[in-house]
Amino acid sequence: MRKFSRFVLVMSFAAGCVGVAAAAAQDQPLPTMKVLQITREFVKPGKAGATHDKAESVFVEAMRKAKWPTYYIGLTSLSGKSRALFMTWYSSFDAWQKDGDAVQKNPALTASLERAATADGELLDSMDQGVFYFRDDMSLNTKKDLQDMRYLEALIFHVKPGKDKEWEQVVKMAKDGYAKAVPTSHWGMYQQMYGGDSGDYVLFVAHKSLDEIDKGFADGKQFEAAMGEEGMKKFNELYASCVDVNQSQIFAVNPAMSYVNEQWIKADPDFWKPKTAVMSAKSTEEKKSKP
């Protein structure tokens, strides 16, 4: 591969996939879901897997018992340091604030979440939060339903200071090239607003299965063919001038850690409501209620 064809490879993963700019607030249309909050939990060695699943399922049961209207998707890492992601979408920053205020005004839910957080905290090395804003102008063919998503790629780019215009041009060229070469391509681009470095962008690609990544390699070649030699030369030069860091991570959707609506559960109960997770949550609550 050429020196700067990494961006081509990254974008090629999007072909044939479901865009992730849709929301855990699954009943609202895509254009309204602008704000994404991501909580990362870095799990202690030996505390991931079933142990962490049980702790997180208590949060899910608390939200479900309260019939809370804001949903979220939990994921666990398949690359990098062991960690879990919790992704919640809001229509605006105002909606984010109102959701937090409503939780504080619900004593029963607040108490349940605090108990769950205390137990969960024993399993963690650290945690942090980031807030991102959806860039519709940098996204391609995003969908509004993620209930079939099973894997998620997070492709992170850091744009050099003062190079925003070049970055916008790079993404536009990628969008135009993939729209022409691979019309089924999808991705959602987010710009980090809080909790990270200025200039960070994350491109999310959702997969139904990992064979879509295999297909992405072929799609990358189609993109290069559509761009032509001169087009790729300009594309690579622009990319090199504006991006100084990029990385890719992959996560698996974890139903035991996800609080999704009833429509998703009814559509695929075997995946979204595994019996082990429900039993674990109930068992934990029963133990807490005993003297």
C-alpha positions in Angstrom: 0.0 0.0 0.0 1.1 3.6 -0.6 2.1 5.7 2.4 -1.2 7.5 2.8 -3.6 4.8 1.5 -4.6 4.1 5.2 -7.4 6.5 4.8 -8.7 4.6 1.8 -8.6 1.4 3.7 -10.4 3.0 6.6 -13.1 4.3 4.4 -13.4 1.1 2.5 -14.6 -0.7 5.7 -17.8 1.3 5.4 -19.0 -0.3 2.2 -22.1 -2.5 2.7 -22.4 -1.5 6.4 -25.0 0.3 8.4 -24.1 3.9 9.3 -23.9 4.6 13.1 -25.2 8.1 13.1 -28.6 6.6 14.1 -29.5 6.7 17.8 -30.0 4.8 20.9 -33.0 7.0 21.2 -34.3 4.8 18.5 -37.7 6.4 18.0 -36.4 9.7 16.6 -35.4 10.4 13.0 -31.7 10.7 12.2 -31.4 14.4 11.5 -32.4 15.3 15.1 -29.8 13.1 16.8 -26.8 15.4 16.9 -25.1 14.8 20.3 -23.4 11.6 21.2 -22.1 10.9 24.7 -19.6 8.1 25.1 -18.5 6.7 28.5 -15.4 4.5 28.5 -14.8 2.1 31.3 -11.3 0.5 31.5 -11.7 -2.8 33.2 -9.2 -4.4 35.6 -7.4 -7.5 34.5 -9.5 -10.6 35.2 -12.7 -8.5 35.8 -14.0 -8.3 32.2 -16.4 -10.8 30.6 -19.2 -12.3 32.7 -18.1 -10.4 35.9 -18.5 -7.0 34.3 -21.6 -8.1 32.4 -23.3 -8.9 35.6 -22.5 -5.6 37.1 -23.7 -3.7 34.1 -26.9 -5.6 33.7 -28.0 -4.1 37.1 -27.9 -0.7 35.4 -30.0 -2.0 32.5 -32.6 -3.5 34.9 -32.8 -0.2 36.9 -33.5 1.7 33.7 -36.0 -0.8 32.5 -37.8 -0.8 35.8 -38.1 3.0 35.7 -39.2 2.7 32.0 -36.7 5.4 31.2 -37.1 6.9 27.7 -33.4 7.3 26.9 -31.6 4.2 25.6 -28.0 3.4 25.2 -25.8 0.7 23.5 -23.0 -1.0 25.4 -19.9 -2.5 23.6 -16.8 -4.4 24.6 -13.4 -4.1 23.1 -11.9 -6.6 20.6 -8.7 -4.6 20.2 -6.6 -2.4 22.4 -6.9 -2.1 26.2 -9.8 -4.0 27.8 -12.7 -1.5 28.0 -16.4 -1.0 27.5 -18.1 1.8 25.7 -21.6 3.1 26.5 -23.1 5.2 23.7 -26.1 7.5 24.2 -27.5 9.9 21.6 -29.5 13.1 22.1 -31.3 15.4 19.8 -29.4 18.4 21.3 -27.3 19.5 24.2 -30.5 20.8 25.8 -32.0 17.3 25.6 -28.9 15.9 27.2 -29.2 18.3 30.1 -32.9 17.6 30.5 -32.3 13.9 30.7 -29.7 14.3 33.4 -32.0 16.6 35.4 -34.9 14.1 35.1 -32.7 11.3 36.5 -31.8 13.5 39.5 -35.5 14.1 40.2 -36.2 10.4 40.3 -35.1 9.2 43.8 -35.7 5.5 43.1 -33.8 5.5 39.9 -31.0 7.6 41.3 -30.6 5.3 44.3 -30.5 2.2 42.1 -27.9 3.7 39.8 -25.7 4.8 42.7 -25.8 1.2 44.1 -24.9 -0.2 40.7 -22.1 2.3 40.2 -20.5 1.4 43.6 -20.4 -2.3 42.7 -19.3 -1.6 39.1 -16.5 0.7 40.3 -14.8 -2.1 42.1 -14.1 -3.7 38.7 -12.6 -0.7 37.0 -9.1 0.8 36.6 -10.6 4.1 35.4 -13.3 5.7 33.3 -13.8 8.8 31.2 -16.4 10.6 29.1 -16.4 12.3 25.7 -19.1 14.3 23.9 -19.3 14.3 20.1 -21.3 16.2 17.5 -22.6 14.5 14.4 -21.2 15.9 11.2 -23.8 15.2 8.6 -21.7 16.9 5.9 -18.9 14.4 6.5 -21.2 11.3 6.8 -22.4 9.1 4.0 -25.8 7.3 3.7 -26.3 7.0 7.4 -29.3 4.9 8.6 -31.6 5.4 11.5 -31.8 1.8 12.8 -29.0 0.0 14.5 -30.8 -3.0 15.8 -28.9 -5.4 13.5 -25.5 -4.0 14.4 -23.2 -6.6 16.1 -19.8 -5.0 15.6 -18.6 -1.4 15.5 -15.4 0.1 14.2 -14.1 3.4 15.6 -11.7 5.1 13.3 -10.0 8.1 14.9 -8.3 10.9 13.1 -6.5 13.9 14.5 -6.5 17.0 12.3 -3.6 19.4 12.6 -4.3 22.9 13.9 -5.4 25.2 11.1 -6.0 22.3 8.6 -9.8 22.1 8.9 -10.4 23.2 5.3 -8.0 20.5 3.9 -9.7 17.9 6.1 -13.1 18.9 4.8 -11.8 18.5 1.3 -10.3 15.1 2.0 -13.6 13.8 3.4 -15.6 15.3 0.5 -13.3 13.6 -2.0 -13.8 10.3 -0.1 -17.6 10.7 0.0 -17.8 11.5 -3.7 -15.4 8.7 -4.7 -17.3 6.1 -2.6 -20.7 7.3 -3.7 -19.5 6.7 -7.3 -17.5 3.5 -6.9 -19.4 1.8 -4.0 -23.0 3.3 -3.8 -23.9 1.1 -0.8 -21.2 2.6 1.4 -22.2 4.0 4.8 -20.5 5.8 7.7 -21.2 8.3 10.4 -18.6 11.0 11.2 -18.4 12.8 14.6 -16.3 15.7 15.8 -15.2 15.5 19.4 -16.4 18.6 21.3 -15.5 17.8 24.9 -13.3 15.4 26.8 -10.6 15.0 24.2 -8.0 16.8 22.0 -9.1 19.6 19.7 -9.2 18.3 16.1 -10.3 14.8 16.9 -12.8 13.1 14.6 -14.3 9.7 14.9 -15.7 7.8 11.9 -18.0 5.0 13.0 -18.8 2.0 10.9 -21.4 -0.6 12.0 -21.2 -4.2 10.9 -23.7 -7.0 10.9 -20.8 -9.4 10.7 -17.1 -9.2 10.3 -17.1 -10.6 6.8 -18.0 -7.0 5.8 -14.5 -6.0 6.7 -13.2 -8.6 4.2 -15.4 -7.0 1.6 -14.0 -3.6 2.5 -10.6 -4.4 1.0 -12.2 -5.0 -2.4 -14.2 -1.8 -2.1 -11.1 0.2 -1.4 -9.7 -0.9 -4.7 -12.9 0.2 -6.5 -12.5 3.6 -4.8 -9.0 4.0 -6.1 -10.0 2.9 -9.6 -12.8 5.5 -9.6 -10.5 8.3 -8.3 -7.8 7.5 -10.9 -4.1 8.0 -10.5 -4.1 11.8 -10.5 -7.1 11.9 -8.1 -5.4 9.5 -5.7 -2.2 11.5 -5.8 -4.1 14.7 -4.8 -6.1 12.8 -2.2 -3.1 11.4 -0.5 -1.2 14.7 -0.5 -4.1 16.5 1.1 -4.5 13.7 3.7 -0.8 13.9 4.6 -1.0 17.6 4.9 -3.9 17.7 7.4 -3.8 14.5 9.5 -1.0 13.6 11.8 -2.5 10.7 13.8 -5.0 7.9 13.0 -6.0 4.7 14.6 -8.6 2.0 14.3 -10.4 0.0 17.1 -13.1 -2.6 16.9 -15.8 -3.4 19.4 -18.6 -6.0 19.8 -22.1 -5.0 20.8 -22.8 -6.4 24.3 -26.6 -7.0 24.9 -26.1 -7.5 28.6 -24.8 -4.0 28.8 -27.3 -2.4 26.4 -30.6 -0.7 27.3 -32.6 -0.8 24.1 -36.3 -0.4 23.3 -38.9 -3.1 23.2 -39.1 -3.1 19.4 -35.5 -4.2 19.2 -35.9 -6.9 21.8 -39.0 -8.3 20.1 -37.3 -8.3 16.8 -34.4 -10.4 18.1 -35.0 -11.6 21.7 -32.3 -14.2 21.6 -29.6 -11.5 21.1 -30.9 -8.5 22.9 -32.3 -10.1 26.0 -30.0 -13.1 26.9 -31.4 -15.1 29.8 -28.1 -15.2 31.6 -28.0 -11.4 31.8 -31.5 -11.1 33.1 -30.9 -13.8 35.7 -27.7 -12.2 36.8 -29.3 -8.8 37.4 -32.2 -10.3 39.4 -29.8 -12.4 41.4 -27.7 -9.3 42.3 -30.8 -7.3 43.4 -32.0 -10.2 45.5 -28.7 -10.5 47.3 -28.7 -6.7 48.0 -32.2 -7.0 49.5 -31.2 -9.7 52.0 -30.0 -8.7 55.5 
